[in-house]
Amino acid sequence: MVAIAWIQMMVRVQYNYRIWKNTNCPDLNSDGIVNIMDLISVAVSFGTSRGEAGYNVAVDCNGDGVIDLMDLIAVATKFGQVLPN
């Protein structure tokens, strides 16, 4: 229960205050829609940190140097949305 509350709080922080560093987030491939391709982009680098093989700064939405749950949430909570160009 505590974990769910923490995740909900972090999502509110990210989306209410737009603290992510990557300007393409959540549409990581810049095709105008947040879709499975954006989630796959995060999944491929999930669990990596800056300096490690497989780390992709382009999917580090919050710029903390780690591809983790927060980056995945940043994309997943906007899944299906069409974004303006």
C-alpha positions as CSV (number, residue, x, y, z in Angstrom):
1,M,0.0,0.0,0.0
2,V,2.8,2.4,0.8
3,A,4.5,1.6,-2.6
4,I,1.3,2.5,-4.4
5,A,0.9,5.8,-2.5
6,W,4.6,6.6,-3.3
7,I,4.1,5.9,-7.0
8,Q,0.9,8.0,-7.1
9,M,2.7,10.9,-5.4
10,M,5.6,10.8,-7.9
11,V,3.3,10.7,-10.9
12,R,1.5,13.8,-9.5
13,V,4.9,15.5,-9.0
14,Q,6.1,14.7,-12.5
15,Y,2.9,15.7,-14.3
16,N,1.7,18.6,-12.2
17,Y,5.1,20.3,-12.2
18,R,6.6,18.8,-15.4
19,I,10.0,18.1,-13.9
20,W,11.2,15.7,-16.5
21,K,14.4,16.8,-18.3
22,N,13.8,15.0,-21.6
23,T,11.7,17.3,-23.8
24,N,10.6,14.3,-26.0
25,C,9.1,12.5,-23.0
26,P,6.6,10.9,-23.1
27,D,6.6,10.7,-26.9
28,L,10.2,9.3,-27.1
29,N,10.2,8.6,-30.8
30,S,8.5,11.9,-31.7
31,D,5.8,10.3,-33.9
32,G,3.0,12.4,-32.3
33,I,1.4,9.6,-30.2
34,V,2.5,7.9,-27.0
35,N,2.3,4.2,-27.9
36,I,4.0,0.8,-27.5
37,M,7.1,2.0,-29.3
38,D,7.7,4.6,-26.6
39,L,7.2,2.0,-23.9
40,I,9.6,-0.4,-25.7
41,S,12.2,2.3,-25.8
42,V,12.2,2.6,-22.0
43,A,12.0,-1.2,-21.5
44,V,15.1,-1.8,-23.6
45,S,17.2,0.4,-21.3
46,F,15.3,-0.4,-18.1
47,G,17.5,-0.9,-15.1
48,T,20.6,0.8,-16.5
49,S,22.4,3.8,-15.2
50,R,24.5,6.6,-16.8
51,G,27.8,5.1,-17.9
52,E,26.5,1.5,-18.2
53,A,26.1,-0.4,-21.4
54,G,22.5,0.0,-22.7
55,Y,21.8,3.3,-20.9
56,N,20.0,5.7,-23.3
57,V,19.8,9.3,-22.2
58,A,16.9,9.8,-24.6
59,V,14.6,7.7,-22.4
60,D,15.7,9.1,-19.1
61,C,12.7,11.3,-18.8
62,N,13.5,12.8,-15.4
63,G,17.2,13.1,-16.1
64,D,18.3,11.3,-12.9
65,G,20.8,9.1,-14.6
66,V,18.8,5.9,-14.1
67,I,16.2,4.3,-16.4
68,D,13.7,3.1,-13.8
69,L,10.0,2.9,-12.9
70,M,9.7,6.7,-12.9
71,D,10.7,6.9,-16.6
72,L,8.3,4.0,-17.4
73,I,5.5,5.8,-15.5
74,A,6.2,9.0,-17.3
75,V,5.4,7.3,-20.6
76,A,2.7,4.8,-19.5
77,T,0.5,7.4,-17.9
78,K,0.2,9.2,-21.2
79,F,-0.2,6.0,-23.3
80,G,-2.5,6.5,-26.2
81,Q,-2.5,10.3,-26.2
82,V,-1.9,12.2,-29.4
83,L,0.4,15.1,-28.8
84,P,0.6,18.4,-30.7
85,N,3.6,18.9,-32.9
